[in-house]
Amino acid sequence: MIVTSQKPLDEILSFISPYNVVLLAGCDGCTQPPRGLREAKTLGQLLELGGKLRGKDFKVRVTTSPKQCDSYLTLTTLEPQIEDVEAILSLACGLGVQTIAQVLPDLPVFPAQDTLFIGAEMREEGSFEERCAACGHCILDLTAGICPIARCPKGLLNGPCGGSVNGKCEVDSEKDCAWDLIVRRLEKSGRLSLLEEIQPPRDFWRVPRPGRVRE
């Protein structure tokens, strides 16, 4: 899941303050927590109230899209609703915001969310934990399916830092050391020798970069 967090109301109001008619677009896609039509209606009411408190009479229209990262769905969903609209506020992740800006380039588009990370749901805790940094060069084949870039605060590629204590991370003693987990899992499956190959520093100019189109 793409884990997001709603921006502070004051920040959102600062985005839309120059405009009178705003289209607030929820997203029924994969963001967590969900930000669909119900959440969009709630935020829309808060924005109208917040505007009145600041002497601004916003007209917030509310809609939703199946998934804003799909340019065709986004265009066909939103285009019929933009008459008289002066700006669009998106409740999707950063990709949804960019997609709307691409398919409706004549309107300013603003994010109502901060996109945090790609996370796995921890059902026993009712929360999400970062498991993937979408870094563009996956090494999970070497690390027993545990990502050291996302799960180690230092992003180490060649084993633990030496600061962990009893299998816990020195940065956050509540979390398991990612490399301790990797070593244990590789050892259990008889693949510990994979760690004998030293991984070079990451070359961020050679991994797939934002904007590069994959066939």
N, C-alpha and C positions, 0 to 999 in steps of 0.2 A: 504494500500500500504506500501511496505517496502521503506522507504525514505533513499536515499543514496547521497553522495557527492563525486565527483572525487577528488582523492588525488592530491597534487601539482605535477606538471610535473617533477620537480627535484627529488622528492621522488620516483616516478615511475622509472625514469631513473636510480636511484641508485640501484633499485631492479634488473634491467635487464642488468646492465653494464658489468657483467662478461660473457655475452652470445652474440652470433652473430645472431642466428636465433630464433625469438620469435613468438609464436602463440598468437595473441590477440583475445580473445573470448568475443564477445558481448553476451547479454542475452535479449531475447524477452519476458521475464517473467514479474514479477510484480514490479520491481524496479521503483522508480520515483526520478528524471526524467528518462525517458526511455534510455536504453543503448544498443540499438540493432546494426545492421550492419552499419548503417549510422554513428552513434557515434563512433563505433569501427574504421571505416575507417579514420575518422577525427583525432582520437587520434593516430592511426598508423602513419599518415603523420607527426604529430607533434613530435612523438618519433624518427622517422627517421631523421627529421630535427634537433631535439635536439641532437641526437647522432653525427651527422656530425659536429655540432658546438663544440662538445667535443672531436672530433677526433675519433669518433667511427662510424663504418659503419654497423648499424643495418639492418637486413632484417626482417621486421615485416609482417607476414602473418595474414590476417584478416578473421574471420569467426563469426558465431553466432549460438546460441543454442536456441531451443524453451523455455526451462527453465533449467538452470544449476542445480537446486536442485533435478531434476529427474536423478538418476544415470544411468538408462538405456538410456534415450535420450542423456545425456551428453556423455556417452561412445560411442554410435553409431554415434554421430555427430562429435566428436573430434578425435577419434582414427584413422580414415582414413587420417587425415591431419597432423599427428605428425611425419612423416618421416623427418629426419634431424633436427627437432625442438629440441632446447636445453632447453627451458623454456616456460611456459604458463603464460600469464597475463590475469586475469579475470576482466570483467566489471560487474559481478553480485554482489549480496550482499555477506556477509560473508559465508552464507550457500552454495552458488554456488562455492566459492573458495574451501571450504572443500570437496565438492562432487567431484570436478575435482581431487583434491589431493588423494582422496580415489580410484577413478576408474582408474587413471593414476599415480600410485605411483612412477614410475621411473623418472618422470619429476618434477622439482621444479615448484611450482605454487605460483603466487604472486597476491595480491589484488590491483586493480587500483582504488578501491572505499573504502570509509569509510561508514559503515552501521550505520545510525543514530537512527532511531526509526520506529515503525509502526504508520502510520499517516492517518488521514482522510483529504480528499481534501476540502479545503475551496474555493468553486467556486467563491464566491463574491470577494475573495482576490487573487485568482490564486496561492494559496500556500497550504502547508500541515501543519497540527497541530498534535502533538503527542497525541494519544488517548489510546494507549495500550503499556504496557511495557513488554508484554509476560512473566509475572512474575511467571506463573505456578500455581497460586491459585486465581481463579477469584471470586471476591466478588460483581460483578455487580448486583446480585440479591438483595443485601442489600443497594446498593447506587444508585438505580434508573437508572441504565445503564450509570452512569458517573464514570469513573475510577479515584479514588483519588491518586493512585500510580503514574499514568502517568501524570495527569493533575494538581496535587498539587505539587509544587516544593519541599515540605517537605515530601511528601508521607504519609501524616497523615491518620490513619485508624479510628479515633474516633472523627471526627468533626473538625471544623476550629481552627486555632491556636490563634485567637484573634487579629491578626494583620491586618486583612483585613479592608478596608475602603470603605463604600458604595458599597459593593459587589465586590470590586476589590482586587486582590492579593497584599500583601505587598511586595512580591519579584519583581513582575512586575505589575505595576499599569495599564498597558494596557490590562491585561488579567482578565477575570472574576475569582473570587475565586471559585474553584471547589466545595468546601463544601457549599458555599452559593447556588450554583446551585443544589447540591444534596438535601439540606434541602427544597428548594422551590419546587422541583419536587416531593419529597416524601410527602410534605404537601398537594400539589395539588391532589395527588392520594390517600390521606387518609392513608398513610403508614409510617407516621413519627415515629411511635412507634418502627420501626425497629432499630432506632438509640439508643434505650434504652439498647440494648445488647452490652456490651463492647467487642471489638475485641482485642484478645491478640496480643502481639508482633509477628511479622512474624518469623516462624522457617524455615530458609532457608535450613536446612538440611532435612526437611520433604517434601517440595514441590518438584515436578519433577525437576530433575537437568539435565543440559546438558549432553548428552551421554546416558541418560536413554531411552530405547526403549519402546514405548507405543504400545500395541497390538490393 
